[in-house]
Amino acid sequence: MSEQQGIIQVTNLMKSYGEFEAVKGISFSVKKGELFAFLGTNGAGKSTTIDILCTLLKKSAGEVIIDGYKIGEGVGNNHIRKKIGVVFQESVLDERLTVFENILNRGQFYNLSKHQIQENYQFVSDYLKLDDIQNKKYGTLSGGQRRRADIARAIIHKPTILFLDEPTTGLDPQTRLFVWDAIKRLQEETNMTIFLTTHYMEEASVANQVVVIKEGRLVAEGTPNQLKEKYAFDSVHLEFKHTFDPEPWLKEKQLSYALKNSIYTVRVASTLEAYDILKKLEGQIQSFEVVKGSMDDVFINIIAEKGSVV
């Protein structure tokens, strides 16, 4: 497999349920060792695509190659299952067993020796800090503790690729930060490829590559910075003194703006342009705030575009 081609290669992937097309011919590539964010609204086809990539669902058409093996051909699926780990939205662990017992059983599914399981367990425990929960029954754990165990289960065989389907949804901010730190460490320290879906755009902002799908079609792709340049913009929020009418000045300077609750939001090309505006309006401003374009803006603007397909 050529690393330049990508460890995951998806070409014209389609999935239909009768007359309904859930995935409509999408193509993308994921490079080895990168954090890849796969975004879309509910019903866009994200989960369907992931289920196909994880060999849980048959494709209707197209080609998927993972780490050199084609999905659906010969023994390809079996090889792929050994290469991947999956953290589902819903847990698949046994609530009656302890964390250690659950992960031990999962390791046995991959025909690991006792020595390998013990060695790998130490590996996952170091990343997920399992010492305080390993002897607790899974059914007694909090949401954050469960998520740590879920990720540990998914990587006990040290997979090449880790699929994470909204891994931090419903977690408190502190636990989200811990889980995200563990994910980033896995990527950076072991060169594990991370395939992520998330509703938290700040998580997608640190991805190496982002793909957005809408109604089963790929509508945008690029690095976070590339997408911000195209779909987001910086702005300065201005509240003026009552003695000054800003609209004639803003129109004269041909500045794009919106007014809400006495706050003018002025679109700017950069924070330097915001500084220039503030300098020219010195003495007329009651308060201001410079706001950088975000991945939230990117996602909202991409989804809002009608008929936008790349």
Disulfide bonds with the S-S distance in Angstrom:
none
